[in-house]
Amino acid sequence: MASAEKIPSSATQLSRRPKLDTKDSTVDSTLLSPGIVKINVQGAYIVNEDPSSPINSSQDGAQHDTDIRLPNHQGVVSHIALDIGGSLAKLVYFSREPHAENLGGSLHFLKFEADQIDRCLEFVVQLKADQQSLNGDDAEKLCVIATGGGAFKHYDTMKKVLGIEVIREDEMECLILGVQSCIYTIAVISKLTRSVLKGLDFFISEIPREVFSYSDVNPTSFVDAHADIYPYLLVNIGSGVSMIKVSGKRDYQRIGGTSLGGGTFWGLLSLLTGASTFDEMLKMADRGDNARVDMLVGDIYGTDYGKIGLKSNTIASSFGKVFKTKRQAESHAEHFGMSSQGSQQSLESPETRGEFGTEDISRSLLLAVSNNIGQIAYLQSEKHQLEHIYFGGSFIRGHQQTIKTLSYAINFWSEGSKKAYFLRHEGYLGSVGAFVKRQPKNWGRKNSFE
């Protein structure tokens, strides 16, 4: 692993922490409920992203997402949250403003590809060094709270490399709490469900302009943060897809899912195109036209199929035109003395591929995966009588076509009776949930937590 000195420090300044005020008023303002420590979110807002800002730099191997500013937080924060999935490792931590004497600071969000976990751990080592430099050896030790499958896979490595406490938490609970609460320590959370749910609850109930719905008229219609959020269905789309019915803070169950998720999209396009990164594949999909690849209702009927409510541009068969178009192109190539040898050449050669390109393939596959997830989500919500459906996970990435497709699927199949919701920090539900679960020692009413 490369030395920690190579990690830029522009994204990480853990500030000197103020003396903790244990008066009842302060305790009340920093506790969401007994057993859960939360950061003071009064006046919280999402910082507008500035493309020229150093926070978006990828020099450390990470992709930095928009911060959440917490102007009134006063309590001690001595942890980092890490959610390690099959494709990405998502990191959340809090920092005070550099050289600031007043209250407040920011939550920072960044992600690394899972196969670059060494760079992620280097980043955490730098955070540890910054904290020790600012707060001294007597300060509360930094802690990592980790969740996701990688919390198990990389547990021994993390303890050895970081040299600090690593705590594993339930993944699904953290997903839910992340929508509901806030972050406190660097802990390793190994149980996905609880982490993700805590993360979702935090975002829904605490952060303004975080949750939104989609329509053609208003692609980003923000939903006011509110406390009355149950029941709902969480559809968490990562490498695979989990669907979780949430009836309360600790009342949830995984009711289904599918193996066809972000990993499917990424893996197939790695085989079918020259793209190597997920974001590159999404850009290709933006440039593509799936009508060159998919068989549409209009291709079969010549027009809409109004009797059952299908428009002419509705997809009847994903990739349904490929065989016919490819066969015609191959026949044309043979007629002019060309041949296609091997499937790989057929995919990459414009002469034998016909009228569609890799961008069209990307678009078609994105729609196929998204439509499939949307329909399964609807069926689960119908079975369990859930009206509100929240989509999270790093597959979405704020991509408008993905959001539009998922929203359309829910609206179409439910005939407008159910609503799809999305989040600006959709990929950080697990890490935020892990962050908010952290409980400092000897803190709270009568030192007692559930």
C-alpha positions in Angstrom: 0.0 0.0 0.0 1.3 3.5 -0.9 2.4 5.7 1.9 -0.1 7.9 3.6 1.9 11.1 2.9 0.7 10.9 -0.8 -2.9 11.6 0.2 -3.9 15.2 -0.3 -5.1 16.9 2.9 -7.5 19.4 1.2 -10.6 17.2 2.0 -9.7 16.3 5.5 -9.2 18.7 8.4 -10.5 17.2 11.7 -10.6 20.3 13.9 -9.8 20.7 17.6 -13.0 19.8 19.4 -14.7 22.0 21.9 -15.4 20.9 25.5 -18.6 18.9 25.6 -21.5 20.7 27.2 -23.6 18.2 29.2 -26.4 20.5 30.2 -29.9 19.1 29.6 -30.6 21.6 26.8 -27.5 20.4 24.9 -28.3 16.7 25.5 -31.8 17.3 24.2 -30.5 19.0 21.1 -28.1 16.2 20.2 -30.2 13.1 20.9 -32.7 11.9 18.3 -34.0 9.3 20.7 -32.6 7.2 23.6 -29.8 5.0 22.2 -29.0 7.2 19.1 -26.5 10.0 19.1 -27.1 12.5 16.4 -25.4 15.5 15.1 -27.3 18.8 15.5 -29.0 19.2 12.1 -30.8 22.5 12.8 -30.3 24.7 9.8 -28.6 21.9 7.8 -28.4 22.4 4.0 -26.7 20.8 1.0 -23.8 22.8 -0.3 -24.1 23.6 -4.0 -21.4 21.7 -6.0 -18.7 23.9 -7.5 -16.9 22.0 -10.3 -13.8 24.1 -9.8 -13.6 23.3 -6.0 -10.8 21.1 -4.8 -13.3 18.9 -3.0 -14.2 17.3 -6.4 -10.5 16.5 -7.2 -9.8 12.8 -7.8 -6.1 13.1 -6.9 -6.7 10.8 -3.9 -8.5 8.2 -6.1 -11.9 9.1 -4.7 -15.0 10.7 -6.2 -16.2 13.5 -3.9 -19.9 14.3 -3.7 -21.7 17.4 -2.4 -21.2 18.2 1.3 -24.0 18.7 3.9 -23.3 21.8 6.0 -24.3 21.6 9.7 -23.9 25.2 10.9 -25.1 24.5 14.5 -23.4 21.3 15.5 -21.3 21.5 18.7 -20.8 18.0 19.9 -17.6 15.8 19.6 -17.2 13.8 16.5 -14.5 11.2 16.6 -15.5 8.6 14.1 -15.8 7.8 10.4 -18.3 5.6 8.7 -17.4 3.2 5.9 -19.8 1.1 3.7 -17.9 -1.4 1.6 -20.0 -3.1 -1.1 -19.2 -5.3 -4.1 -18.3 -2.4 -6.4 -17.8 0.7 -4.3 -16.6 1.7 -0.8 -18.5 4.8 0.5 -16.9 7.0 3.2 -18.7 9.6 5.4 -17.0 11.8 7.9 -17.5 15.2 9.7 -15.0 18.1 9.9 -15.1 21.6 11.3 -14.2 24.5 9.1 -10.5 25.1 9.0 -9.4 27.7 11.7 -13.0 28.3 12.6 -13.8 29.3 16.2 -17.6 29.2 15.8 -19.9 26.2 15.7 -20.6 24.1 12.7 -18.9 22.0 10.1 -19.7 19.7 7.3 -20.4 16.1 6.5 -18.2 14.9 3.6 -19.1 12.1 1.2 -16.7 10.3 -1.0 -16.4 6.9 -2.7 -13.7 4.6 -4.0 -13.9 1.6 -6.3 -13.9 -1.5 -4.2 -10.8 -2.9 -5.9 -9.0 0.3 -4.7 -9.7 -0.4 -1.0 -6.0 0.3 -0.2 -6.4 3.9 -1.3 -9.5 4.2 0.8 -7.6 3.0 3.8 -4.8 5.4 3.1 -7.3 8.2 3.2 -8.5 7.0 6.6 -4.9 6.8 7.9 -4.5 10.5 6.9 -7.7 11.4 8.8 -6.3 9.6 11.8 -3.0 11.6 11.5 -4.9 14.9 11.2 -7.0 14.2 14.3 -4.0 13.3 16.4 -2.2 16.4 15.2 -5.1 18.7 16.0 -6.4 17.1 19.2 -3.3 15.5 20.8 -2.8 12.1 22.2 -5.3 12.6 25.1 -8.2 13.2 22.7 -10.8 10.5 22.2 -9.4 7.9 19.8 -10.8 7.8 16.3 -13.0 4.9 15.5 -14.3 3.3 12.3 -17.8 2.0 11.9 -18.1 -0.2 8.9 -20.9 -1.9 7.1 -21.5 -3.9 4.0 -20.0 -7.3 2.9 -16.5 -5.7 2.7 -16.7 -5.0 6.5 -16.2 -8.8 6.9 -13.9 -9.3 3.9 -11.5 -6.6 4.8 -11.9 -6.6 8.6 -8.5 -8.0 9.5 -6.8 -5.7 7.0 -8.5 -2.6 8.3 -7.5 -3.3 11.9 -3.9 -4.0 10.9 -3.5 -1.0 8.5 -5.5 1.6 10.5 -4.5 0.7 14.0 -7.8 1.9 15.5 -11.0 0.4 16.7 -13.2 -1.1 13.9 -16.8 -1.8 14.7 -19.1 -3.8 12.5 -22.8 -3.0 12.4 -25.9 -4.5 10.8 -26.1 -3.3 7.2 -29.9 -3.1 6.7 -30.5 -1.2 10.0 -27.8 1.3 8.9 -29.4 1.8 5.5 -32.7 2.8 7.3 -31.1 5.0 10.0 -29.1 6.8 7.4 -32.3 8.1 6.0 -33.3 9.0 9.5 -30.4 10.1 11.6 -26.7 11.4 11.5 -23.1 10.3 11.9 -20.7 10.0 14.8 -17.7 7.6 14.6 -15.5 5.7 12.1 -16.9 2.3 12.6 -17.0 -0.8 10.4 -20.5 -2.0 9.9 -20.9 -5.5 8.7 -24.6 -6.0 8.7 -26.0 -4.1 5.7 -29.7 -3.9 6.4 -29.7 -1.8 9.6 -27.1 0.6 8.3 -28.9 1.4 5.1 -32.3 1.9 6.8 -30.8 4.2 9.4 -29.2 6.2 6.6 -32.4 6.5 4.7 -34.4 7.7 7.7 -31.8 10.4 8.4 -32.1 11.8 4.9 -35.9 11.7 4.8 -36.5 13.2 8.2 -33.6 15.6 8.7 -32.0 17.1 5.5 -33.9 19.7 3.5 -33.8 19.4 -0.3 -32.4 15.9 -0.1 -35.4 13.8 -1.2 -37.2 14.5 -4.5 -39.6 13.0 -7.0 -39.5 13.1 -10.8 -41.9 14.2 -13.5 -41.4 15.4 -17.1 -42.6 18.9 -16.0 -40.4 19.0 -12.9 -37.5 16.6 -12.9 -36.5 17.5 -9.3 -39.5 18.2 -7.2 -38.1 18.4 -3.6 -40.0 16.8 -0.7 -40.0 18.6 2.6 -38.2 16.7 5.4 -40.7 15.2 7.8 -40.9 12.8 10.7 -44.0 10.8 9.7 -42.3 8.5 7.2 -43.5 4.9 7.9 -44.3 2.6 6.3 -42.3 2.6 3.1 -40.4 0.4 0.7 -36.6 0.9 0.2 -35.2 -0.4 -3.0 -31.4 -0.3 -2.6 -29.6 -0.8 -6.0 -26.0 -1.6 -5.8 -24.2 -4.5 -7.5 -27.5 -6.4 -6.8 -30.8 -5.2 -5.5 -32.5 -5.5 -2.1 -36.0 -4.5 -1.3 -36.9 -3.8 2.3 -40.3 -3.1 3.9 -39.8 -0.5 6.7 -42.6 -0.2 9.2 -40.6 1.6 12.0 -37.1 2.4 13.2 -36.5 -1.2 14.2 -39.3 -2.8 12.4 -38.2 -4.0 8.9 -37.7 -7.0 6.8 -36.1 -7.8 3.5 -39.0 -8.9 1.2 -37.2 -9.5 -2.0 -34.7 -8.3 -4.6 -33.0 -9.3 -7.8 -29.5 -10.2 -8.9 -29.9 -8.0 -12.0 -28.5 -4.7 -10.7 -25.6 -2.3 -11.2 -23.2 -5.1 -11.4 -25.1 -6.6 -14.3 -25.0 -3.3 -16.2 -21.3 -2.8 -15.4 -20.3 -6.4 -16.2 -22.2 -6.8 -19.5 -21.1 -3.4 -20.9 -17.5 -4.3 -20.0 -17.9 -7.3 -22.3 -19.9 -5.5 -25.0 -18.2 -2.1 -25.2 -14.8 -0.5 -24.7 -15.9 1.3 -21.6 -14.1 0.6 -18.4 -15.8 2.8 -15.8 -19.4 3.0 -14.7 -19.6 6.8 -15.3 -18.2 6.3 -18.8 -21.0 3.7 -19.5 -23.7 6.2 -18.3 -22.3 8.9 -20.7 -22.4 6.4 -23.5 -26.0 5.6 -22.7 -26.9 9.3 -22.8 -25.6 9.4 -26.4 -27.4 6.2 -27.5 -30.8 5.5 -29.1 -32.3 2.3 -27.8 -34.8 2.2 -30.7 -31.9 0.9 -32.8 -31.5 -2.1 -30.5 -34.9 -2.7 -28.8 -38.0 -4.0 -30.5 -40.7 -1.4 -29.7 -44.5 -1.7 -29.7 -44.5 0.5 -32.9 -42.2 -2.0 -34.6 -44.9 -4.7 -34.1 -48.2 -2.8 -34.5 -47.0 0.2 -36.6 -48.5 2.5 -34.0 -49.6 2.7 -30.4 -51.5 -0.2 -28.9 -54.0 2.0 -27.2 -56.3 -0.7 -26.2 -54.0 -1.8 -23.4 -52.3 1.6 -22.9 -49.0 1.0 -24.7 -47.4 3.8 -26.6 -45.5 3.1 -29.9 -42.2 3.8 -28.2 -42.8 1.3 -25.3 -40.2 -1.5 -25.3 -41.7 -4.8 -26.3 -38.4 -6.7 -26.3 -35.0 -5.5 -25.0 -32.3 -6.1 -27.6 -35.1 -7.6 -29.8 -33.8 -6.0 -33.0 -30.2 -7.0 -32.6 -30.3 -10.5 -34.3 -32.2 -9.3 -37.3 -30.2 -6.1 -37.8 -26.9 -8.0 -37.2 -27.9 -10.7 -39.7 -28.8 -8.2 -42.3 -25.4 -6.4 -41.8 -23.5 -9.7 -42.0 -25.3 -10.7 -45.2 -24.5 -7.3 -46.7 -20.8 -7.7 -45.6 -20.6 -11.2 -47.2 -22.1 -9.8 -50.4 -19.3 -7.3 -50.7 -16.6 -9.9 -49.8 -16.3 -9.2 -46.0 -16.7 -11.7 -43.3 -17.3 -11.6 -39.5 -15.1 -14.0 -37.6 -16.0 -14.5 -33.9 -18.6 -12.8 -31.8 -16.1 -10.2 -30.4 -15.4 -8.9 -33.9 -19.1 -8.9 -34.7 -19.8 -6.7 -31.7 -17.0 -4.3 -32.4 -17.1 -4.0 -36.2 -19.4 -1.3 -37.6 -19.6 -3.3 -40.9 -21.1 -6.4 -39.2 -23.0 -4.6 -36.4 -25.4 -2.8 -38.7 -27.2 0.4 -37.7 -26.5 0.3 -34.0 -23.4 1.2 -31.9 -22.0 0.7 -28.4 -23.9 3.8 -27.2 -27.2 2.3 -28.3 -26.3 -1.0 -26.6 -25.5 1.0 -23.4 -28.9 2.8 -23.5 -30.8 -0.4 -24.1 -29.2 -2.2 -21.2 -29.6 0.7 -18.8 -33.4 0.8 -19.7 -33.7 -3.0 -19.4 -32.1 -3.1 -15.9 -34.0 -0.1 -14.7 -37.4 -1.2 -16.0 -36.9 -4.7 -14.5 -36.1 -3.2 -11.1 -39.0 -0.8 -11.3 -41.5 -3.5 -12.1 -40.3 -5.8 -9.3 -40.4 -2.9 -6.9 -44.0 -2.2 -7.9 -45.0 -5.8 -7.4 -43.5 -5.9 -3.9 -45.1 -2.6 -3.0 -48.5 -3.9 -4.2 -48.1 -7.2 -2.3 -47.3 -5.4 0.9 -49.6 -2.4 0.4 -46.9 0.3 0.4 -47.5 3.6 -1.4 -44.1 5.3 -0.9 -41.1 3.8 -2.6 -37.6 5.1 -2.0 -34.8 4.2 -4.5 -31.2 4.3 -3.2 -27.8 2.9 -4.0 -24.8 3.8 -6.2 -26.4 2.5 -9.4 -28.6 5.6 -9.7 -25.9 8.3 -9.3 -28.3 11.1 -10.0 -28.6 9.9 -13.6 -31.7 11.5 -15.1 -32.6 8.7 -17.5 -32.3 6.1 -14.7 -34.5 8.2 -12.4 -37.0 8.8 -15.2 -37.2 5.1 -16.0 -37.7 3.9 -12.4 -40.3 6.7 -11.8 -42.2 5.9 -15.0 -42.3 2.2 -14.1 -43.8 2.8 -10.7 -46.3 5.3 -12.1 -47.3 3.1 -15.1 -47.8 -0.1 -13.2 -49.6 1.5 -10.2 -51.7 3.8 -12.4 -50.5 6.7 -10.4 -51.4 5.3 -7.0 -47.8 4.9 -5.8 -44.9 7.4 -5.7 -41.2 6.9 -6.4 -38.7 9.0 -4.4 -35.0 9.6 -4.9 -32.1 11.1 -2.9 -29.2 13.4 -3.8 -26.9 11.2 -1.6 -28.5 8.0 -2.7 -25.2 6.0 -2.6 -24.5 6.8 1.1 -27.4 5.3 3.0 -25.3 2.6 4.6 -22.4 4.8 5.5 -24.6 7.5 6.9 -26.6 5.0 8.9 -23.3 3.6 10.3 -22.3 7.2 11.2 -25.4 7.9 13.1 -25.3 4.7 15.1 -22.1 5.6 16.9 -22.5 6.1 20.7 -19.6 7.7 22.6 -18.8 6.3 26.0 -20.5 7.8 29.1 -22.8 10.0 27.1 -26.5 10.5 27.4 -29.1 10.5 30.2 -27.9 8.3 33.0 -25.3 6.8 30.6 -28.0 4.5 29.4 -28.8 3.6 25.8 -31.1 1.0 24.3 
